[in-house]
């Protein structure tokens, strides 16, 4: 996997700092997911009962905010530099976390929606961390480097393991206090370790609105946006909604399993542990997907990854009934979505190497929009049919559409820009 070259071919401290920044930002971004049940119960005690659509909206707002803000931060990366952009965004995130902690259980649903958008700045860190790490490394290492930087999405695993337990012991607002303190520490670490690539290695071109419009007129921008809306949108959508899904479908089974296997009587904590297991697969395998794409080519890799995801999603919608089978299926879905994320970003810098800041913002925005749509689709499916089967089938259809898209572009990509890209297409 060429790991030894990471130190000699680029700047390892920046790669580590980018990983830590994205890791803890992703943890904060998806914090509402593993706390959804606890927050809903707290609001209910204050006389505000959430229906499935309102709960889905609360979980979707950080993803939507992150999607929109990825374009904004991508623009700032190309104009003021990645490091300054990261510092500004992280300060806003820290302020949102401490505000929620001090408001505590008296916070209203409307305030939570505003906080959720503030957490979107954490999700937008993707448009900072990946370009900053990638700027230091040559094309032949882009899949691995961006996969490692992007593996920061393991932060959501940390959420699912610890957030429900912290909430059980000290109350859910304490999770935001812990998140605020950790985010402040990571910001200081990032400031000390990260560096923007010097001009002799990477020279960013300051962007204007016209540059955005030019890239949006390029059809490859839209293809990459579709592919990432499926892979990352699927990953972050399922990650955010995982606990709600498990609690709604498998609560009795989890209560029994939690006592037998884990000695844990709190079913919300059990749901967090099993959710973390599934999400861990996607987070850890993102760099593997990038490395596989470096070896096989991004196109062939996406065929494999998307094909497995589609098959598992159909299986979950039609045949899966037992909790253990569902966990296996969800584990595989998340694993292959994570690898697909790495494969997409093995291709993007080869096609748009000189515009990585803005392209990471645009494509990352599409990923966030895909996640928002998935969460809302699952919430709508539950509210309309009291089942998630329709939601999984709709997701399957979008994955199959992406496979058709790969078939439509692969020959053109390999015979045009792919010839001189410097990596395997």
Secondary structure, DSSP 4 states (H G I P E B T S, - for coil): --TTHHHHSS-HHHHHHHHHHHHHHHHHHTHHHHTHHHHHHHHHHTT-PPPHHHHHHHHHHHHHHHHHHHHHHHHHHHHH-HHHHHHHHHHHHHHHHHHHHHHGGG--HHHHHHHHHHHHHHHTTHHHHHHHHHTTS-GGGHHHHHHHHHGGGGHHHHIIIIIHHHHHHH-THHHHHHHHHHHHHHHHHHHHH--PPPTTT--PPP--HHHHHHHHTSHHHHHHHHHHHHHHHHHHHHHHHHHHHHHHHHHHHHHHHIIIII----HHHHHHHHHHHHHHHHHHHHHHHHHHHHHH-HHHHHHHHHHHHHHHHHHHHHT--SHHHHHHHHHHHHHHHHHHHHHHHHHHHHHSGGGHHHHHHHHHHHHHHHHHHHHHHHHHHHHHHSSSHHHHHHHHHHHHHHHHHHHHHHHHHHHTGGGGSSS--
